[in-house]
Amino acid sequence: MSKDQPLSWAEFERVEMRVGTVVSAEPFPEARNPSYRLVIDFGELGERKTSAQITDKYSPEELVGRQVIAVVNFPPKQIASMMSECLVLGGMEGKLITLLRPDEVVANGTRVG
């Protein structure tokens, strides 16, 4: 399937986008590009680790406690010394990423659709 081909409704429904709260954020010097190692609480789904190249816009201190939206049903992916278990979503303007989040606090694990 090419990027120009429309996504079917059934394909979209398979993407598990969930709201979670960042419980820890720290520099990830082993990553190829400047990144943070994040641990995100997805409620009943548990905590998941990921790497995010968001060091140009965010500090670790402002990430902890912030709700984010992530895809949680991709297969785990090895990133340097860590196995990434989700993909945090954001708007991309060149290399600058602005994280997506809900307007109001919602329960961790809430499905986005």
CYANA upper distance limits for C-alpha pairs under 8 A (distance plus 0.5 A):
  1 MET  CA      5 GLN  CA      6.88
  7 LEU  CA     11 GLU  CA      6.82
  7 LEU  CA     12 PHE  CA      7.20
  8 SER  CA     12 PHE  CA      6.89
  9 TRP  CA     13 GLU  CA      6.68
 10 ALA  CA     14 ARG  CA      7.09
 11 GLU  CA     15 VAL  CA      7.64
 13 GLU  CA    113 GLY  CA      8.32
 15 VAL  CA     71 VAL  CA      7.30
 15 VAL  CA     73 ASN  CA      7.31
 16 GLU  CA     71 VAL  CA      5.93
 16 GLU  CA     72 VAL  CA      6.18
 16 GLU  CA     73 ASN  CA      6.19
 16 GLU  CA    111 ARG  CA      7.48
 16 GLU  CA    112 VAL  CA      8.03
 17 MET  CA     69 ILE  CA      6.97
 17 MET  CA     70 ALA  CA      5.86
 17 MET  CA     71 VAL  CA      4.88
 17 MET  CA     72 VAL  CA      6.79
 17 MET  CA    111 ARG  CA      6.32
 17 MET  CA    112 VAL  CA      5.65
 17 MET  CA    113 GLY  CA      7.69
 18 ARG  CA     42 PHE  CA      7.76
 18 ARG  CA     69 ILE  CA      6.07
 18 ARG  CA     70 ALA  CA      6.06
 18 ARG  CA     71 VAL  CA      6.89
 18 ARG  CA     72 VAL  CA      7.36
 18 ARG  CA    108 ASN  CA      8.21
 18 ARG  CA    109 GLY  CA      5.84
 18 ARG  CA    110 THR  CA      5.93
 18 ARG  CA    111 ARG  CA      5.00
 18 ARG  CA    112 VAL  CA      6.00
 19 VAL  CA     42 PHE  CA      7.09
 19 VAL  CA     67 GLN  CA      7.08
 19 VAL  CA     68 VAL  CA      6.19
 19 VAL  CA     69 ILE  CA      5.13
 19 VAL  CA     70 ALA  CA      7.08
 19 VAL  CA    101 ARG  CA      8.10
 19 VAL  CA    102 PRO  CA      8.29
 19 VAL  CA    106 VAL  CA      8.07
 19 VAL  CA    107 ALA  CA      7.97
 19 VAL  CA    108 ASN  CA      5.96
 19 VAL  CA    109 GLY  CA      5.74
 19 VAL  CA    110 THR  CA      5.82
 19 VAL  CA    111 ARG  CA      7.07
 19 VAL  CA    112 VAL  CA      7.63
 20 GLY  CA     40 ILE  CA      6.31
 20 GLY  CA     41 ASP  CA      5.71
 20 GLY  CA     42 PHE  CA      5.02
 20 GLY  CA     43 GLY  CA      7.78
 20 GLY  CA     67 GLN  CA      5.93
 20 GLY  CA     68 VAL  CA      6.02
 20 GLY  CA     69 ILE  CA      6.84
 20 GLY  CA     70 ALA  CA      7.97
 20 GLY  CA    107 ALA  CA      8.41
 20 GLY  CA    108 ASN  CA      5.22
 20 GLY  CA    109 GLY  CA      6.39
 20 GLY  CA    110 THR  CA      8.33
 21 THR  CA     40 ILE  CA      5.85
 21 THR  CA     41 ASP  CA      5.68
 21 THR  CA     42 PHE  CA      7.37
 21 THR  CA     64 VAL  CA      8.13
 21 THR  CA     65 GLY  CA      6.29
 21 THR  CA     66 ARG  CA      6.04
 21 THR  CA     67 GLN  CA      4.77
 21 THR  CA     68 VAL  CA      6.70
 21 THR  CA    108 ASN  CA      7.05
 22 VAL  CA     38 LEU  CA      7.22
 22 VAL  CA     39 VAL  CA      6.38
 22 VAL  CA     40 ILE  CA      4.82
 22 VAL  CA     41 ASP  CA      6.82
 22 VAL  CA     63 LEU  CA      6.87
 22 VAL  CA     64 VAL  CA      5.52
 22 VAL  CA     65 GLY  CA      5.86
 22 VAL  CA     66 ARG  CA      6.14
 22 VAL  CA     67 GLN  CA      6.84
 22 VAL  CA     68 VAL  CA      7.80
 23 VAL  CA     38 LEU  CA      8.08
 23 VAL  CA     39 VAL  CA      6.15
 23 VAL  CA     40 ILE  CA      6.07
 23 VAL  CA     41 ASP  CA      7.00
 23 VAL  CA     64 VAL  CA      5.84
 23 VAL  CA     65 GLY  CA      6.57
 24 SER  CA     37 ARG  CA      8.44
 24 SER  CA     38 LEU  CA      6.14
 24 SER  CA     39 VAL  CA      5.70
 24 SER  CA     40 ILE  CA      7.74
 24 SER  CA     60 PRO  CA      8.28
 24 SER  CA     63 LEU  CA      8.30
 24 SER  CA     64 VAL  CA      6.08
 25 ALA  CA     36 TYR  CA      6.67
 25 ALA  CA     37 ARG  CA      6.16
 25 ALA  CA     38 LEU  CA      5.10
 25 ALA  CA     39 VAL  CA      7.18
 25 ALA  CA     60 PRO  CA      5.46
 25 ALA  CA     61 GLU  CA      7.94
 25 ALA  CA     63 LEU  CA      7.08
 25 ALA  CA     64 VAL  CA      6.79
 26 GLU  CA     36 TYR  CA      5.81
 26 GLU  CA     37 ARG  CA      5.87
 26 GLU  CA     38 LEU  CA      7.27
 26 GLU  CA     60 PRO  CA      6.29
 27 PRO  CA     35 SER  CA      6.74
 27 PRO  CA     36 TYR  CA      4.99
 27 PRO  CA     37 ARG  CA      6.59
 27 PRO  CA     60 PRO  CA      8.11
 28 PHE  CA     34 PRO  CA      7.72
 28 PHE  CA     35 SER  CA      5.92
 28 PHE  CA     36 TYR  CA      5.39
 28 PHE  CA     37 ARG  CA      5.82
 28 PHE  CA     51 SER  CA      8.13
 29 PRO  CA     34 PRO  CA      7.45
 29 PRO  CA     35 SER  CA      7.72
 30 GLU  CA     80 ALA  CA      6.29
 30 GLU  CA     81 SER  CA      7.24
 31 ALA  CA     35 SER  CA      7.00
 31 ALA  CA     79 ILE  CA      7.20
 31 ALA  CA     80 ALA  CA      5.83
 31 ALA  CA     81 SER  CA      8.38
 32 ARG  CA     80 ALA  CA      7.91
 33 ASN  CA     53 GLN  CA      7.49
 34 PRO  CA     53 GLN  CA      6.49
 34 PRO  CA     54 ILE  CA      8.36
 34 PRO  CA     55 THR  CA      6.92
 35 SER  CA     51 SER  CA      6.80
 35 SER  CA     52 ALA  CA      5.78
 35 SER  CA     53 GLN  CA      4.76
 35 SER  CA     54 ILE  CA      6.73
 35 SER  CA     55 THR  CA      6.37
 36 TYR  CA     51 SER  CA      6.12
 36 TYR  CA     52 ALA  CA      5.87
 36 TYR  CA     53 GLN  CA      7.01
 36 TYR  CA     54 ILE  CA      7.59
 36 TYR  CA     55 THR  CA      7.33
 36 TYR  CA     60 PRO  CA      8.06
 37 ARG  CA     49 LYS  CA      7.65
 37 ARG  CA     50 THR  CA      6.44
 37 ARG  CA     51 SER  CA      5.21
 37 ARG  CA     52 ALA  CA      7.18
 38 LEU  CA     49 LYS  CA      6.12
 38 LEU  CA     50 THR  CA      5.82
 38 LEU  CA     51 SER  CA      6.51
 38 LEU  CA     52 ALA  CA      7.76
 39 VAL  CA     47 GLU  CA      6.92
 39 VAL  CA     48 ARG  CA      6.10
 39 VAL  CA     49 LYS  CA      5.01
 39 VAL  CA     50 THR  CA      7.07
 40 ILE  CA     47 GLU  CA      5.82
 40 ILE  CA     48 ARG  CA      5.85
 40 ILE  CA     49 LYS  CA      6.88
 41 ASP  CA     45 LEU  CA      8.41
 41 ASP  CA     46 GLY  CA      6.37
 41 ASP  CA     47 GLU  CA      4.82
 41 ASP  CA     48 ARG  CA      7.12
 41 ASP  CA    108 ASN  CA      7.15
 41 ASP  CA    109 GLY  CA      8.38
 42 PHE  CA     46 GLY  CA      5.80
 42 PHE  CA     47 GLU  CA      6.31
 42 PHE  CA     48 ARG  CA      7.95
 42 PHE  CA    108 ASN  CA      5.28
 42 PHE  CA    109 GLY  CA      4.86
 42 PHE  CA    110 THR  CA      8.48
 43 GLY  CA     47 GLU  CA      7.99
 43 GLY  CA    107 ALA  CA      7.82
 43 GLY  CA    108 ASN  CA      5.13
 43 GLY  CA    109 GLY  CA      5.47
 44 GLU  CA    108 ASN  CA      8.34
 44 GLU  CA    109 GLY  CA      7.00
 45 LEU  CA    109 GLY  CA      7.01
 48 ARG  CA     84 SER  CA      8.34
 48 ARG  CA     85 GLU  CA      6.10
 48 ARG  CA     86 CYS  CA      7.11
 49 LYS  CA     83 MET  CA      7.88
 49 LYS  CA     84 SER  CA      6.04
 49 LYS  CA     85 GLU  CA      5.93
 49 LYS  CA     86 CYS  CA      7.28
 50 THR  CA     82 MET  CA      8.47
 50 THR  CA     83 MET  CA      7.93
 50 THR  CA     84 SER  CA      4.89
 50 THR  CA     85 GLU  CA      6.29
 50 THR  CA     86 CYS  CA      6.30
 50 THR  CA     87 LEU  CA      7.19
 50 THR  CA     88 VAL  CA      8.16
 51 SER  CA     79 ILE  CA      7.91
 51 SER  CA     84 SER  CA      6.99
 52 ALA  CA     88 VAL  CA      7.61
 53 GLN  CA     97 ILE  CA      8.29
 54 ILE  CA     58 TYR  CA      6.59
 54 ILE  CA     96 LEU  CA      7.77
 54 ILE  CA     97 ILE  CA      6.59
 54 ILE  CA     98 THR  CA      8.36
 55 THR  CA     59 SER  CA      7.04
 56 ASP  CA     96 LEU  CA      7.40
 57 LYS  CA     96 LEU  CA      7.62
 57 LYS  CA     97 ILE  CA      7.81
 57 LYS  CA     98 THR  CA      7.94
 58 TYR  CA     62 GLU  CA      7.05
 58 TYR  CA     63 LEU  CA      7.37
 59 SER  CA     63 LEU  CA      7.06
 60 PRO  CA     64 VAL  CA      7.08
 62 GLU  CA     66 ARG  CA      7.84
 67 GLN  CA    101 ARG  CA      6.33
 67 GLN  CA    102 PRO  CA      7.72
 67 GLN  CA    105 VAL  CA      7.83
 68 VAL  CA     88 VAL  CA      7.50
 68 VAL  CA     89 LEU  CA      8.09
 68 VAL  CA     99 LEU  CA      7.25
 68 VAL  CA    100 LEU  CA      6.38
 68 VAL  CA    101 ARG  CA      5.10
 68 VAL  CA    102 PRO  CA      7.85
 69 ILE  CA     88 VAL  CA      6.45
 69 ILE  CA     89 LEU  CA      6.30
 69 ILE  CA     99 LEU  CA      8.36
 69 ILE  CA    100 LEU  CA      6.36
 69 ILE  CA    101 ARG  CA      6.16
 69 ILE  CA    102 PRO  CA      8.28
 69 ILE  CA    112 VAL  CA      8.39
 70 ALA  CA     86 CYS  CA      6.81
 70 ALA  CA     87 LEU  CA      5.64
 70 ALA  CA     88 VAL  CA      4.60
 70 ALA  CA     89 LEU  CA      5.87
 71 VAL  CA     86 CYS  CA      6.11
 71 VAL  CA     87 LEU  CA      5.58
 71 VAL  CA     88 VAL  CA      7.02
 71 VAL  CA     89 LEU  CA      7.90
 72 VAL  CA     85 GLU  CA      7.42
 72 VAL  CA     86 CYS  CA      5.17
 72 VAL  CA     87 LEU  CA      7.20
 73 ASN  CA     86 CYS  CA      7.54
 74 PHE  CA     85 GLU  CA      7.94
 74 PHE  CA     86 CYS  CA      7.05
 74 PHE  CA     87 LEU  CA      8.23
 75 PRO  CA     85 GLU  CA      7.64
 76 PRO  CA     83 MET  CA      6.63
 76 PRO  CA     84 SER  CA      5.93
 76 PRO  CA     85 GLU  CA      5.29
 76 PRO  CA     86 CYS  CA      7.75
 77 LYS  CA     83 MET  CA      5.98
 77 LYS  CA     84 SER  CA      5.56
 77 LYS  CA     85 GLU  CA      7.33
 78 GLN  CA     82 MET  CA      6.39
 78 GLN  CA     83 MET  CA      4.94
 78 GLN  CA     84 SER  CA      6.53
 79 ILE  CA     83 MET  CA      6.49
 79 ILE  CA     84 SER  CA      6.92
 88 VAL  CA     99 LEU  CA      8.07
 89 LEU  CA     99 LEU  CA      6.56
 89 LEU  CA    100 LEU  CA      6.38
 90 GLY  CA     97 ILE  CA      6.17
 90 GLY  CA     98 THR  CA      5.57
 90 GLY  CA     99 LEU  CA      4.53
 90 GLY  CA    100 LEU  CA      5.39
 91 GLY  CA     97 ILE  CA      6.02
 91 GLY  CA     98 THR  CA      5.62
 91 GLY  CA     99 LEU  CA      6.92
 91 GLY  CA    100 LEU  CA      7.47
 92 MET  CA     96 LEU  CA      6.32
 92 MET  CA     97 ILE  CA      5.17
 92 MET  CA     98 THR  CA      7.12
 93 GLU  CA     97 ILE  CA      6.89
102 PRO  CA    106 VAL  CA      8.00
106 VAL  CA    110 THR  CA      7.43
